[in-house]
């Protein structure tokens, strides 16, 4: 087992050739508008309708600036994704891009991390969807059984918090604890299942199974509705804004703002899902890069506007809920608008779930095509032209956890893997540029010579860090910062030596810094997930990889 076998790579020509027979079976029906709406569906649904409240609760009105900061980090990454998308018209997202640039072992790690990103993202959104669904039913006088609308983990954690005598617990925590106490039992175990969350996953998995054309039509309709209601909320909410709610702007300081980074970044992931539909695009090399940048720009504007309106309508301390939009309008006695938001959120969040359910099976399909997963995952349904087996497995793996898990747990779980994928995509662009292999790209990351700029930025950052903070205390609390500064120094040296482009390096650094803001629990869960993935790779993919089999054939004939 040589070290070179871990970094064996596929050429762009090989990847395109391998996909021709399967790709031709899939329907090319997506244009730039459809791709942009897929990106908006994935990004807007999660953030505005669920996690934005938690971020504002920690950071106050200044969370609007955090959205801008994270958007900038995403723009650096999106440019790198766009360059790869203009070179490789294969449904594999960061997995395929890494396979071409950095090699097989890195590609497997990213593919495995993307499973976490897409599946866990849908668990979060499904749980939020359930909240809005039951709120809407209550508005019509229909009461859904409490024990069938909350996961066991959420209720049990709330019950433990009450038993420990936590002071000033939120009303939702007290309610969840009460639900746990009153829930029916089976063989001494409380029965608590978030049934609506599971049902929406089943329904959308069925739609994705039926075909990309049907999924596109439903998604486009839902996204137009989603954008319309968000604009209406911004306009109506502006009349209830009280400027005094914006003071203090950053009540918990910069650390309070950055404390919401996991939730805010989670709100932005999704633009990469566009690249999973490459083999169903009419003109992927031209349309995918444009769609990625369009959707990111639109969503950033919406996020900043809605964050300012939310924190202006009510005090930020009131926003630690899973349904912030409906909640704030109830507080200003506009129950009708709150009801409309709940109804629209049910429809709009559906599109976010739909996009991730589309993306995950296509990544598995591509990994299976490369021999890293079992052949069954690459099977295309003869009638519906979709990766049928992968779609069904995705539905099962998302549905079951969403029935039982806690929302905050799964939000934390997804972020590390996503950052890691983004970093490797940016690194892949640097590698291809250095090797002179980016000439085929129809879209290229604008080249800005980082030879001196990276060093200058490092010196400025170190000065600000040392002079403005108690750096010893910060590093003690966040030892991962040592890795961040070390890698920045290494990139500065490499940029000086090889005249690396500035923007991909900025993508690496911003994503790496955001990783340092995540808690140890995120890292531990990701490392465990990664370890499981590596066991599968060495037990199956390493030997069954088409590159491995190709090398074996060459050695036999030599």
Phi, psi and omega in degrees: 000098183274157179294330180295332181291338179284332184248022175299142188236156172258141176281160179299322179296318179298316182296315180296321180291320180297330185273348187300313184293320180279317182300326181292340178283340182271153186273123178271094186235358188262130174253184184296325178296314181297318180295319178298319180291327173298316179296316178297320179301316182289320186281309188290322186301317184286313190286307186290323186267359180216288194282346182297329178295317180295320180295317179293327179299323181274322189256348183073195180304334182294352177298338176298324177289328177296322177299320179294316180299313180294324177298321178297317177300320180290327179296316176304314181291318181299324177298320178292318175300317183298320179296314178297318182298329179283348180258327190232112181261058182233142181283089179206351178054218185299333178300308181294319181298321180287325179300321181287321189265314189250338175118174192294316184296321177292322178298317179298314180302317180292317177301319179293321178293324180294329174302317179296314183300307186290314183293314183292323177303316181291330175298314180299312184293322179295321178296318177295319178303318180299320179300312181293323181298313180290327176297318179296317179300319179298325178297333178263010178080014179258124182257116176278135180307128184303321185285353176252018181223015179216138179288152181302317183299316180298312183293319182293320178296321178294319180297319178296321180297320179292318180297327180280359175073035179300134182275145175053047178289143178299154181301324180294325178293317178297320179295317180297321178296320178295319178298318179298317183295324185266358184293146176295159182239152174225114183055041177081004180247133179295137178263108181221112185224130177274078187297317179302323179298318179291321183293321181292326177295317180298315182298316183284330174298321177297318179296315179298323178298324185291330177152156182288327181295315179295319179296320179298314182299314180295316182297314181301318179297315183291323181291319177300320178294318181299310181297319180300316183288327178294318177297321178295319179297318179298315182292315180292315182298331181300331180287344182253005181289131175246111184307332181295338177290343177273002180238125359288146184288322178233077188300331182252018178071187182295327179292326176294320178295311182290342177297338179265014187295324180297316180293319182290317179295322176303325180293338183263341181295144181142330179298333179290341180294337178302321185288348179282348182254022186304322184279001175243014178265148177289318181219073190299320185292337178262317189279325183296314178301317180296316183296321180300315182286322178300310185294324180293319179295314180298315184291325178298315179300315180296317182297312181298316181296315183289327178295317179294321179292314181300311182286343176275333181283319182224164176295141183303334181293344181272358192259011179280054182232167182272349180231064190297323183296309179297323184297315184292327180286332173294322181295332179261020175061038173244067184298329180296314178296320178300320178294319178297319179297316180299317180295315181292322180298322178302316180287316188288318180296333177304321181294325178295315177299318182301315183296317180291327176291333174286317187291314186303310181299329182286331173291315177300319179302315182292319178297321179292320178300328179277357178090002183275344173232166184298145185305333182302327183292341181266000184293130177258130181295130184297332182264312188270348177059039177234157176288088194297308183296315180299323180295317181295314180298320177301315179301317181294314185291335177272320185296310187298311179297325181296340178287335191234335191277164178273142184298314183295326178300314183283333174298313180296326186293329188277338195287317185299313180299323180292314177303316182298316178298317181297319180298317182291328176295316177298318178295325179297321177296317177302317183294313181296320177298317181296323180276356181072028183256013182262007185294334181281351183291129176280341174229130180236144174299126180307129183276122172234118184298117182264013186307316181253330186299318182298320177295315181298315179297323178296315181297316179297315182296317179296318179299312180296321182295316183286321186276334186257350183225161171278085191297330179295316179295318181298314181293327177296319179283329183229075182298342178296341177298332178298318178296320180300309181294324179295315179293322177300317178298317179297318178293325178296319179294315180296320180295322178294321184284318188251003181056048180298153177290142185292314191296314176299323178295320177297325175298316178298312185292317181294318178293322179294320179296317179299328177296324181291341181278351181276152183286165180298329181299322177299314183293318181298316180295321180292320180296319177297315179299317180296319180298317177300316180297319181292326176298315179297318181298311183287335178280333184227298191297323183302319182272329184270352179307138180297329176293323178293317180294323178295316178297321179296319179295319179296319181294326180290324182275347182288000000 
